[in-house]
């Protein structure tokens, strides 16, 4: 069974829309660091087809699924919010499957699905599936490749 790591923001959860729509987005100090808005990560909308696609991967015999995400250091609520958001979306089946790190390249795994090369994603030891890229524009393309 392969270890599959899935990023949250921009892959499963729509961080950008929530950030841009937040009333504090253009207020100091959040105008420069919008990811530090308290509570921002708690009520994100899922990316289209993300929840059903991740459910398929969670039930697959091919993968042991983990969520590999970076939480802003200066926004401690984000750490809790990400965990609560995942539990709300997926229930107990994701219990103890969240890894928060600023160095994704240090985490073991066979595959990483991530939308950005940041925080070590491009240097991940396994295969990096670049979500929202030309090759993998959406969850359908990812599932077709993985399953």
C-alpha angles and dihedrals in degrees: 000000000000124000109239118193117196124195116223112209112066092004107056102000126047100232097160096059092047092047094049093046097046114113091226094052094105097034125101126292094010095059089076098033108028092166087070093066104123113245094009094125096049101078106031119150116238120254111254111283092356099118096047091043094051089047089057090050092047089054094044119110088216101066144048101206127214131170113233114192142156119229121199110260092219094052108064092174088065090067092057094036093057092051093048092046091053092048090050092052100040109017124210095337090082094048108145093000099113119101117185115196143144090215111058089170089069094058120093120238146117099236136021122194107201135150097214136043091226129116093028097307093126089049095048110139094230130048117309114213103201102216116212090021126125092265095043107027096156146358094277090062091047093050092046088055098043100039 
